Amino acid sequence: MDKDEIDLQRIPPEAPWGPHTDSAFHGVEFLPEDLGEALNKTAMRVNEKYSSLPAEEKGIHIINIRAIEDIGYIQRESTLLNSLCQDPDANCKHGLCFRDGKRKVDYILVYHYKKSSISKTLTRRIHHNDSSARSIKQDHQLPGKGGHLDVGESELHMDYHEDDKRFRREEYEGNLMEAGLELERDEDTKIHGVGFVKIHAPWNVLCREAEFLKLKMPTKKVYQINQAHGLLKKINSVIQKITEPIQPKVAEHKPETVKRLSYPFSREKQHLFDLSDKESFFDSKTRSTIVYEILKRTTCTKAKYSMGITSLLANGVYSAAYPLHDGDYEGENFELNDRKLLCEEWASYGVFYKYQPIDLVRKYFGEKIGLYFAWLGVYTQMLIPASIVGVIVFLYGCATVDENIPSMEMCDERNNITMCPLCDNTCSYWKMSSSCATARASHLFDNPATVFFSVFMALWAATFMEHWKRKQMRLNYRWDLTGFEEEEAHPRAEYEAKVLEKSLRKEYIHKKTDKEKLTWKDRFPAYFTNFVGIIFMIGLTFAIVFGVIIYRISTAAALALSSTPSGRSSVRVTVTATAVIINLVVIIILDEVYGCIARWLTQIEVPKTDKSFEERLIFKAFLLKFVNAYTPIFYVAFFKGRFVGRPGDYVYIFHSFRMEECAPGGCLMELCIQLSIIMLGKQLIQNNLFEIGIPKMKKLIRYIKLKRQRSLDHEEHMKKKQRYEVDYNLEPFAGLTPEYMEMIIQFGFVTLFVASFPLAPLFALLNNIIEIRLDAKKFVTELRRPVAVRAKDIGIWYNILRGVGKLAVIINAFVISFTSDFIPRLVYLYMYSENGTMHGFVNHTLSSFNVSDFQGGTAPNDPMELGYVVQICRYKDYREPPWSENKYEISKDFWAVLAARLAFVIVFQNLVMFMSDFVDWIIPDIPKDISQQIHKEKVLMVEVFMKEEQGKLQMLETWKDKDMKKGENCNNHSPKLSRSQSGSMSSCHSYHIDV
């Protein structure tokens, strides 16, 4: 037995004292005071791995506890570090440092433990004699209790798992210490039953890991950044003065004239780096990143398979792992920190008009989150010109609505155009002038300026992508990511578990131990499930849209039976509004469902790395949410009114419901209503209310739970909360996928159907102004601090954006040519108009039908509703009249219009694609000044190393000169040498050889 361990076998079971606990020692059990001295000399020792401070200054004691053999662990020395301090808050800065007040807390591990089972845990460690059984399920009596303790089987089973988790933690934390990290445990917290392990990375560990990760750090070399000259310098100065009020008041946002040369950190070249302040050389973001890399790399091997931190979290060994926020963000008495600065200058609605402090965001949250907010800022800025042009197009429609001849003809009651019934039996004939309001409103969005706006938005999307690539390169240069290449990531814990399961199965069958990996055959069931699942979900979306179509048709027929004329006249508006609201509710619900299904489908694929997992998840989620959001809009844009048939030969669904028709002014107005309600509803409800309401609700639930616990334990309630306790109550960071996803879907609304809704960029701009501050507030105040992740771009999202931009060109071409009346108007104007005006266009688009040709049982029940006998009614289509030889057949006008529409799609698509590619080609991806600065850095770095080599050569030459002089002095001696002189001569030669 180790001399520092406690031999609990020597303690008799009938000892008259029971186990004592001391709250100051955070749940660690101690024996009574009469044995305290004897046991303290042999049992308590300070493990020097935890700290380099003297034992009396640490206030920390380590107790070796022998492992429970029944769990199957090999007995080894394990350590438990406990924080002991009379006034901890004064020294540890409310949890930001260790108890000594010097070592920073770089990371926190959180676990749950059972306080009630401590006494039983001690008794299970006591050997009554060498031959007694040590089974976990055996009931043990606590010393001095007389055996009256009755432990239930379920509690023992629970204790078994608690012990298993505890021993895994002990092994894992021991491995972390072997990796060089310093740990400190705290179970004396305000949160009942929750323990915290504080982790600190000392300087040597930071240097080692920074070299492994190839982190670029600033060197001592400072160089001048190229500045603009002449007229450009004056323009930049004027712009800087104008924009000064909207710049955030942070040091990181001020323009720099000099920059430190950065180089991947190397311990052998520490003299190159500016190490004047070692405390701040590695900032908190870098320190937490380094610790997280060690946590991922370190494993716990006593389980069935090797477990890293992700597996330990998944199995409940630890309940959370996170870096700490810098401090509090509220209150006047707290010292200013980066978190408080971000809260004041970024995460506040009062600074919505200011630029974002992107460099400070990157410094605090890391490059990946910094790039997201930078991208969101660029996207929001680019929406400003798009919004201005969209408003101009809308105002143009408002200004010319009274001059639009087709809508004037539709509103003119003197034309006396009688339209055919909209449904069978219950619907009667109606006047075209009754849809005057719809026709006038349609002109606001269906006018010649809309075509220009569609071309503009296609070029805008291409310009936005190029502008973002240039901005991204500037950020890469500023953030020292120019040479950064992502290395192969650690395999995910689930992947390793699956590989181990496969290797064990093969080893059992074939007795082979070759290294295994998952092949397509192993993943085929998951791939098949993914394919079937995605097809089923898309089919479900189509089925729901079809159900809404049935609702529209049946509701329209039911409302047509209304006894009031106002009820019958508002049928179309009522049906459209209610159907769109139903679509919106279904879209919001299915969005959440599809997000969960996409994650499950990705999990069963078992991707190897986190990056692969994220990309597959994004692809599935985007596909499902894209179909969910845009299917109702696609239906109105391209399918509604296309397959109606004609009077006397309508198309029926289930032989009962007649397909619905577009209004006489076309379906574009209805498409605009559908798009605007779904877009605004998603942004208001899903993006804003959910983001605000759900975190607030969760926070309220946690507060109620904590309040109940505090009422049970008044002593814990009176304690001051530490920083890691406060952060534990925050929401865990769930990744950037939801944030990107909602913006990409919005980007689709802005670009895909912009021809039908020119105000979409304006509403997106207003939403994003709020969204930036809302996301910022969530990251700063509502979420635990995420681990900083290095990234040089936005990843797969850029490819999705490019795909949406290309698709937008095609969709807008079809919307203009097939959904709007732009092409029929052009065809009429240049082919059929007698006087070169649009007079007679409405009559040209309407065909005639003889009411005597109605099928049996489909004619109106009240044919005299308009007050006169109707013999010919009109409907919107290009067909031959009833008096023609080929009555009701498709006319030549239809084919002429169709040819013009297809020709427009081809010309528009190719022209806009060419212009977009031209914009892409003419704007370089890397700004010229940045490429010059990158080249300058390379040259300066070569100069630094050349000077270093020259210094080494000069030093070597100096040593050689000294050696030669010493050799000459040795040669000047007499040829007759004594023994001592020959010894000195040999030493001369040996010195020469060493040099």
N, C-alpha and C positions, 0 to 999 in steps of 0.2 A: 504493500500500500504506500502511496505517496505520503510523505511526511506532512504535507499540508492538508490532506483530506481528513474528513471526519469518519471514524469507524463507528457507524451507528449500531453495529452488532453488539458493542459493549454496553449499550444502554439497555437496562432491564425493562421488559414490557410492563412490569408492575410499578414502575416509577410513579411516585405520588403526585407528579406534576404533569400538566398537559402542555401541548405546544403553545407557545406564545407568539403573537404577531405584533409588529410595531408598524404603525402607519408611516413612520418616517422612512422605513426601509421598503416601502412600496410592495407590500404583500409577500416579502421574503420571510420565511419562518425562522424563528430563533428559539433556542432553549432558554429556560428560566435563568434568573440572575445568579443563582447559587452555583450554576455550572458555567456561567458566562465567561469567567476568567480563564478557566481551563480550556474551554472550547475555543475562545477567541485566539488563544496562542496557537492552536493547531488547525483551526478551521478557516479563519479569515485571513485572506492575503490580497494584496493589490496586484493585479495583472498589469505588467508594465506595457503590454501591447496597446492598452487603451490610452495611455497618456504618457507624456514625457515629464510631467510635473512630479514633484515629491509627493509621497503618499499622504502626508498630513495636509497638503494644500488641495488635494483632489476632492476629498470628501466622498470617495467612491470605494466600495468594497466588493470584491468578487468572492463568491462562495462556490466551491466545486461541489456539484451534486452528481451522485453516481446514477448512471442510466438504469432504467428498468429493463431487466433482461427479457421479460415476457414479451415486450413489444418487438424484440428481435434486433435491437441495436447492439453493436459492439461497444463495450465500455470504453469510453475515451474521456479525456479531460475536457469539460465544457465550462464555459464561464458565463456568469450572469452579472452584468454591471448595473449598479443601482446608484441613483443620484441622491446624495445626502448633503443638504445645505440648510442652515437655519433661516437664511433670508435669500432664497434663490432668485427672486425677481430682480433684486438690486444687482446681482452679479451677472445673470444670464440674459439681461436685456429682454425680459419677458419671452424667453424661449428662442431667441434668435442665436444664442450662443450656448455652449456647454456651461456647466455649473461654475467652471473656473472664470467665466466671463471673457475668455480670450479666444477660444476656438469657435469658429462659426459653424452653425448647423447648415450643412449643405443638402441634406436629404432626410426625409422622415419615413420610417416604416411603422405601420399601425397594425395592432393585432387585438383580438378580443380574448379575454381570459375570465375564468370563473373564480370569483373570490370565495364563494361558499365551499368550494371543494379543496381549499388549501390544506385544511387539517387532514382530510382523507389522503391527500397526496403525500404528506409527510409520513403518515402511518404506513402507507404502502412502501415507503423506502426503508422502513425499520425491519431488520432481521431479528426475530425473537430468538432464533438459534440457527445454527448452520444447516440443520436438516429440515427446517420448516419450509413449506411451499410458499412461492412468491407470485402466485397467480393474481392477475388484476381483478378477476371476477370474485375472488375470495373476500368475504367480509372481514375487515380488520377492526379491532377495537382501538379507540384512541386511549392513550395512557391516562389513567385516572378516571375514566368514564364508566368503568364497570361493565362494559359490553352492552350497554343499552342502546347503542346507535344502530338503527335499522336502515340500511342503504338499499334502495330499490335497484332492481336489475337494470332499468332504463338509465338511472343515474350513473351506474357503474359503466354501462356501455358508453355513455356520454363522456365520462372521465377518461375512458380508454382513448377516445378520439382527441380529447383535449391534451392528454399526455403525448400522443403521437404528434400533434401539431407543435407542442412545446419543444419536443426533441428535434423536430425538423428545424425549428427556428434556431435552437441552440447550435446545431451543426452549421446552418447557413451563416449565422452571425460569426461563428468561429472561422469559417472560410473567408468571410469578408475581412476579418482582422488579419488573417494570413496574407490577404491581398494588400494590406497596408492601411486600411481604413481604421478610423478610431470611432468607437461606439459608446453610447451612453443611454441607459434605459431609464424610463420614467413611467411608473405605474401609479404614482400618487397624483392623479389628475382630477380635474373637475368632472370629467366624463366617466360615469360609472362603468366599470368592467372593461375599460379600454386602456391599453398600454402603448407607449410610444418608444421607438428606438431612434435616437438621434445619431446621425452619421456625419463625420467630419473627415475630409480628405486633407492630409498634411501636404506640405510643400513638395516633398520628394515624390509622392504619389501623383500629384497634379502634373509635375514635370514629366514623369514617366508616361502617363496616359496622354498628355498633350502631344508627346512625340509619337506615340502609337497612332493617335487619331489624325496626325499631320495638321494640327491646328495652326493657322497662320496667326502669328503674334507680332505686335509692333516692335521694330528694332530701334536702335539709337539713331539711325540714319534718317534725317529729315530732308525733304526736297520740296521745291516750289511747284505748286500746281499752275499749269499754263493758264494765264488770264487773257480775256478778250482785249483787243486793242482798238483804238480809233472810234469809229461810229458805233460799232457793236458794243464797246465798253460803255459808251454814254447811254445807249438804249437799255443795257442791262442795269445800269445805275438808276435810270428813271423807273424801270419796272420794279426794282427792289424797293424804291421809296414808296411807290404806289401800293405795293402789296405788303408793306411793313405792318399795317394794322391787322392784317389777316394771317400773320405768321405767328405760330405758337411761341410762347416765351420760355423756351428751353435752350440750353447751351448746345445741344446736339443738332439743332436746326439752323444754327448760324452758318453762313457760307464760310468755307475754309480756304485759306490761301496757301497753306502748307499741309503736308501729309507725311506721316511716318511710313517708312518702307516696311512692308510686312514680309515675313518669311516663315515657313513651317518650323515649329519649335523643335529644337534639338538640344539635348543636355550637353553635348560636346561643344556646342557653339553658344553657350549661355552668355558669353561675353558680348555677343552681337546685340542682345536684347536689352531693353531699358528695364532693369530690375531695381531701380531706385526705391520703388514702393512695392514690395512683394505682396502686401496685403491686397492691393487693388490690381495687381498684374493680371490675375485671373478673376474676372468679375463673377457675380453670383450665378449668372446664366451659364457661363463656361464651367464653373465648379459643379453645378448640378448635372450638366451634361456628362461630365467625366464620371461622376459617381454613378449615374444611371448606366453608363456603359459597363462599369464594373459589376453592377447589380445584374445586368443581363448575362454577363459572362460567367459569373460565379454560380455554381450549382450546388444542390443538396442531393447527395447520392444515396442516402439511406432509405429512400422510398423505393417503390417498385421500379421507378425509372428516374433518370436524372432530372431534377427540377430547378429551373431558373426562377427569377423573380416573377415572370408572367404566370408560370405554373403554380407557384406558391400563392399568388393572388387568386388564381382561378380555383384552387382547392381550399381556400379559406384559411390557409396557414397565416397569411397576412391579409388584413381587410383593406388596406390602402397603402399607397406609396406615392409620395409627391415631394417636390421641393417647396420651400417656404416662400411666402411673399415677403417683401422687404420690410414691411411694418404696417401700421395703421394708415388709413387714407382719410380719416375724419378727425376733427378736433384741432384746436389751435395750439395745444400744448405739445403735440408730438413733433419731433424733429422732421425736417423735410427729407423725403426719400423718393426714389424713382416712382414708386407706386402712387404716392400722394401727388407727385408732379403730373403723372399721367391722368389721374383722376381730375385734376384741376384744368389741365390744358388739352385734354383729349376726350375723356369719358364724361363729358358734361354737355347737356343740350344747349347751354348758354354759349358755347364756342362752336356752334354748328357751322358758322361762316368761315372758320379758320382752317388753314391747312393742317393736316395730321403731322404730329412729330414722329415720322416713320423711323428715324434713326433711334429714337428713344424706345419706341415700340420693339424694334429689333433687339436693342440692348437688353430689354427686360424679358421679352417672350421668345426671342430667337428668330432666325431667318425665315423659317417656314410661315409663321404667323405674321411676321413683318411683311412678307411678300403678299400674303392675302390682303392685308389692309392697304398696301400700296396699290395692288391691282384694283381693289374696290374704289380707291380714291381716283385712280386714272379713269376708270369706267364712269364714275359719277361726273368727273370733269368733262369727259367727252359727251355726256348726255346733254350738257348745256347748249352747244350749238344745234344738236339734233332737236332739242325741245323748242328752241327759237324758230327753226325752220318749220317744225310741225305746227306751232301756233300760227305762223304766217299762212300756211296752207289752209288751216281751219278758218282763219279770218277771211281768206280769199273766198272760200265757199260761202261764208255768211254774207259777204259783200255782193256776191253774184247770184244769190238764190232767187232774187226777184227778176233777174235777167235770163234765167234758165227756161228756155222755151218748152222742153218736154214736161217739166213740172207744172208750168203754167197751163199747158194743154190738159194735163190730168186734173187740174183744179177747176178748169172752166166747165161749169155746169151746162153751158149752152151746147157742148159737144154731145151731151145725152148718150154717152157710151154705156150700154147695159152689159154687165159682166155675167158669165155663167156661174152657177152656184158653186160654193167651196166644198160642199159635202152633199151626200145623197139625201133625198127626202126632206130632211129637217131644214136644210139651208135653201134660201130662195135666191132670186136674182138680185143684183146689187149694182149701184151706180159707181163708176170709177172715181168720180169726184169725192166719194166718201173716204178715199185713201190719200187725200190731198196732203195732209200733215206728214204722212210717211214719205211721200215723194219729195216734199221740200226738205225734210230732214236728211234724206238720202243724198241730196246734192251737196250737203256740207262735207261729205266724205267721198263722194263719187263725182269728181270734177277733174279737168285736165291737169291741175296742179298735183293731183295724187300720183300720177305717173312720174312726174319730176321728183316727187318726194321719195318714191320707191327707188329710183336710180340713186338719189342722194344717199339714202340709208344704206344701200349696198356698198357704195364707196366709203361711207362713214364707217361701216363695219371693218373694211379692209384697212382704213387709216387707223382705226382704234387698235387693231392687232399689231400693226407696225409700230405705232407709238408706244404700245406696251412693251414690245421687244426692246426698243431703245431705252425705255425707262428701266427695264429689267437689267440691261447691261450696265447702266449707270449705278444701279444699286449693287450689282455684283462687284464693281470696281470699288465703290465706297466701303462695302462690307468685306472686302478681301476674299472674294469667292471666285476670282477669275480663273484660277487653276484648280478649283475644287472639282473632284470627280467622286461620285458616290461609290464606296467600296461595297463588296458583297456583304449584305446584312446577315445577322445571326438568324439561323432557322427558327421559326416559330415553335413554341413549346408543343402545340398540337401536332405539328408536323413530325417533330422528334419522337413524340409518343407513338404516332402511327407507324413510323419507321421501326421503332423498337419492337412494337407488337408484331410487325411483319417478320423481323429478323428472328424473334423468339419462336414464332410459328414455323419458320423454315428450319431453324436449328433443331426444333423438336422432331420435325419430319425427316430432314436430310442430314442432320448433324453437321451443318455448315455454319460458319461464323463470318462469312464475307460481309463487307459493308453493304448495306441495302439502301435503296432509295425508292420513292414512289414513282411508278410508271403510269402510262395512260390506262393500262389494264386495271391497275388498282383504283384509278379514279373514274373508270367508265361508269359505274353505277351512279356516282355523283354527277358526272356530265349528263347522263341520261335524265336524272332527276331534275337537273337545271333546265335542260331543254324542254321537258314536259311541263315543269313548273312555270317557266316564262311564257310558253304558248298558252297555258291555262289562264294565267293572269291577264294576258293580252285579250284572250277570248272573253274573260269575265268583264273587262272594260268595255269591249264591243257590245256584250250582252246588256250591260247597264245602259249604255247609250241607246241601244235599240229599245229598251224598256221605256226610256224617257221619250223616245219618238212615239211609241204607242200611247203614252200618257198625253202627249200634245194632241195627237189625232183624236183620241176619245174625248178629251176635255173640250176641244174645239167643237165637236159634234154635240156635246152636252150643253155647252153655253149657247149654241145656236138655237136651242129650244127656249131660251129665255123669253119671257113675255114682254119685257121692257125693251124699247129700241136702243137705249143706251147700253144695255147689257150685250145686245147683239153686235153693236158697233165696236165695242172694246174687246171682242173675242181675241183678236190677234195679239194685242198688247198684253192681255192677261195671260194667255197661254205662253207667250215668249218669256215674260218676266218670271213666272212661276217655274217654268222648265229650266231656265238658267240658274235660278236659286237652288233647285234640286241638284243640278249638275255640279254647282259649286260645293254643296255639302258633301256629295259623294266623292268629289275630287279630294277634298281635305281629308276625309276619312280614309280613302284608299291610299293616299300619300303616306300616311303613318303605317298602314298595313303593309304596303309594298316595301317600305324601308326595312321593316323587320324581316319580311320574307327574303329580300335581297341579301341581308346579312346572314340569314340561316343557309341559303343556297351557297353562299361563298364559304361558309364555315365547313360544310360537308365536302367541299372540294379539297380542303386541307392545303392551301397554298403554302409554299415553302417559306417565304419571307413576308415581313409586314408590308413592304412596298407592293409585292405581288397581290397580297390580300386586299390592300386598299384599292389598287387599280381594278381588280375584278369586281369588288363591291361597288365602286363608282360606276362602272359600265352597266352592271345589272340595275342598280338603283336609277340611273339616268334613263335607261331604256324604258323601264316600267313607269316612271314618273312622267316621262315625256309623252308616252302613249296615253296615260291617264289624264294629263292636263290638256292635251291638244285634240284628242279624238272628237269631243263635242264640237269644237271649232272647225275641224276638218269636215265634219258632216254638214254643217251649215254652209261652209264655203264651197264645197265641191259636189255634194250629193243631194242636198235638199232641192226639190223642184226639178231634178234632172230625169227622174223616172216616174213621172206622174201619169203619163198617158195623155188622153184627150177626152173631152166630153163624149159620152157614149161608148168609150173604150178605156176606162180608167184602170190603173194598176192597183190591186188590192193586196193587203197583208192579211193572211189567215181568212181570206175570202170575206172579210168583214170591214176592215179599216182601209180607207182610201189614202194613198200617200199624200202628204201635205205639199202645198204649193208655196212658191215665193210670192211676195206682194207684187203688185203691178210695177212698182219702182225697182224691183230686184231684191236679191237676198243680202245685198251689201249692208244695208241698214241693220238688218237682224244680226249679221256677222259682227258689226260694230258693237251692238248691245251685248252680244254673247262674250266677245273678247274683253270689253271694258269691265263687265261685272265679274267675270272670272279672274281677271288680272288684279283688279282692285280688291276683290274679296280675299284672294289668296294673300296679297300683300298685307292687308289690314288684319285679317284673322290669323292666318298661319304664321306669317313672318313677324308680326309685331305683337299681337295680343298673346299668342302662344309663347313667344320668347320672353315676354314680360310676365305673363300670368302664371305659367307653369313653374318657373324658378321661385316666384314669390309664394306659390302654394306649397312647394316642397320645403321652402325655408320656414313657412308657418307651421307645417307638420313637424319638422325637426325641433322647432322652438317649443311646441306643445309637449313633445316627448321629453325634451330636456327639462322642461319645467316640472313635469311629473316626477322625474328622477331626482331633481333638486329638492322637491318637497319631501322625498323619502330620506335624503341624506343632507341634512342642513350643514354639516361640517364641510362637505365637499362644495356646497353651494357658496360658502363664504370665501373659498379660495380664489385667487386671481387667475384668470385664464391665461395660459401661455399662447404664444403665437401659433404653435403647431396644433393646439386644441381648437383655436378659432378657425384655422384653415381646414381642419378636419370636418367642420360643420358646413363647409362650402360644397358646392356641386363639383363632382369630378369632371375633368375635361374630356369630352367625347369625340374630339377630332374636328377637323375643318370641313368634312364632307357635307354636313347639313348646311353650313354657311355658303359654301360654293354652290351647292345644288340649287338653293333658292334663287341665287343671283343668275345662274345659267338659265333656269326656267324663265326668269324675268327677261333675260337677254333674248330669249326666243319670242316672248310676247312683243318685245320692242322691234324685232327685225322680221320675224316670219310673216306676220299679217299686218305690217305697218301700212300697207296700201288701204286697208279698211279702217284704220284708227290712227290718224296722224298725231293724236294727243298722247299716245302710249309713251313716248320718250319723256314727256313732261311729268306724267304720273310716276314713272320710274325714277326720275330725278328727285321728286319730292319724297318718295319712299326711301331712296338711298341716303339722302341727307339725314333722315332719322335713323336709318339702319346702321350707318357708320357709328354714330354715338351710342346706339342701343347695344351693338356688338361690343364696342369699347367698354361700356359700363359693365356688361356681363363678364368680360374677361378680367377686368380690374377688381370688381367688387363681388361678383356672384360665383366665380369659378375658382377652384384651386389652381395654383400656378402650374401651367403645363411644363413639361420637360422641353427645353429648347432643342429644336431639330434643325440641323443645317440643310439648306436647300438652295439651289441656284435658279430655280424656275418654279412655275406653278404646276408642273407635271402634266398629267393626262388632261387636265382641264383646258389647257391651251388647244390641244387637238380637238376637244369637244367644241370649243368656241369656234374654231375654224370650220368644223363641219356644219355647225348651226348657221354660220355666215354664208357658206356656199348653198346650203339648203334654202336659206331665205331668198336668194336670188330666184331660184326655181319657183318657190311657192308664190312670191309676189308677182312673177310673170303670169302664173295661172290665175291668181286672184284678179289681176287687172283684165286679163283677156276673157275669162270665163265667168267670174262672179259679178264684175261690174258691167255696165253698159257702155264702156268706153269704146270697144271695138265695134259693136253694132251702130253706134252713133257715127263713127268714122266711115263705115261702109255706107250708111244711108246718105251721109253728107256728100260723099264723092261719087256714089254710084246711082242713087235713086232720087235725091232731092232735085226738084224742078227749078228752084230759084237759088240754090246754093246755101240755104238756111236749114235749120232743124225743124221747121214747120212741117207737120205731118209725120214726124218720127214715131209718135205714140201709136197712131193708126197703122203705121207700117209694121210694127212689132206685134200687132194683135191679129189673130185669125178669127174666122166666123164659124158659127155652128148653128145648124137648124134644130130647134128644140124638138121637132118631131122625130129626130134620130136618137133620142134618149133610150137607153135600154129599159126594159120593163122593171118598174119598181124603183127607178133612180131619179125620176123627175121630181121637181119640188112639189110639196104638198099644197103650198099656197102660191100658185103662179101669178096671182093678181096682187101680190103684196106692194108692188110699185105703183099700182093704180091703173095699169094698162096691160094689154095682152102682149106678151113677148114672143116673137117668132124667131128672131136671130139674136143670139148672145155672143159675146166676144171672150176669148181666152188668149193668154200670152203664149204664142208659139209661131213658128214659121211653117204653116200648112196650107194646102189648097182649100179654097172655099167650097161650100156644099154644092154650088152650082157648076163646079168644074167637073171634067170627065173623071179625073183621079181625085175625087173629093176626099179630104182629110189626109191625103198623103203629104209627105215632107216636100216642101217647095224648094225651088232653086235658090231662093234667098237664104235658106238655112245653110246650104252647102257653101255659099259665098261667104257668109259670116263665119262658118266653121273654119274655112281655109284661111281667112284673115286672122282669126284667133290663133291658130297653130303657127302661122307665119310670124305673128307678133311674139309668141312664146320663144321661138327659135332666135329671132333677131334680138329681142330684149335680153335673153339669157346669155347669148354669146357676147353681145356688146358689153354688158355689165361685167361679165366674167373677165373679159379682156381688160376692161378699165381697172378692175380690182387687181388683177395680176400686174398691170402696169404700175399701179400705186405701190404694190408689194416690191416690184423690181427697182423703182426709182428711189425709194426711201431705203437707205442702208440700215441693216439690223444693228450695227454698232456705230454709235456717234463718232465722228472723226476725232474730236478732242479726247474721247475715252480711249480709242485705239492708240492715240499718241501717248497718252499717259501710261497705258499698259506697256507699250514698247519702252518708254522711259524707265519704268520700274525694272524691267529686265536688264537694261543697260546698267542702271545704278547697282543692281544686285551683283552683276558680273564685276563691276568696279570694286565693290566691297570685298568680294572674294579674292580678286587679284591683289588688292592691297594686303589682305591677310596673308596670302601666299608669299608676297614680297617680304613682308615682315618676318615670316618663318625662314625664308631663304637668307635674309640678312642676319638673323640670329644664328643660323647654321654656319654662315661664313665667319661670323665672329668667333664661334666655338672652334672652327677649323684653324683660324689664325692663332688663337691661343694655343691650340694643340701643336701647331707647327713651331711656334716659339719655344714651347716647352721641350719639343723634340730636338731643336737646335741646341738648347742649353744642355741636354743630355749628351749630345754628340761631342760637345766641347770638352768633355772630361778626358782624363789621361787614359791611354790604352790599358795600362795596368790598373785593374780595378780590384778593390777589395770585395769581400763577400757582401758587405752592406751596400757598397756602391752598385754592385751588379743587381742587387735587389731593387735599388731605386731605379736603375735603368729598365729593369723588367716592368716596374710600375709605370714608367713613362710609356713603354710600348702598349701596356694594357690600357692605359688612358686613351691612347690614340685609337686603339681598336674599338673601345666603347663609344667614343664620339662618332 
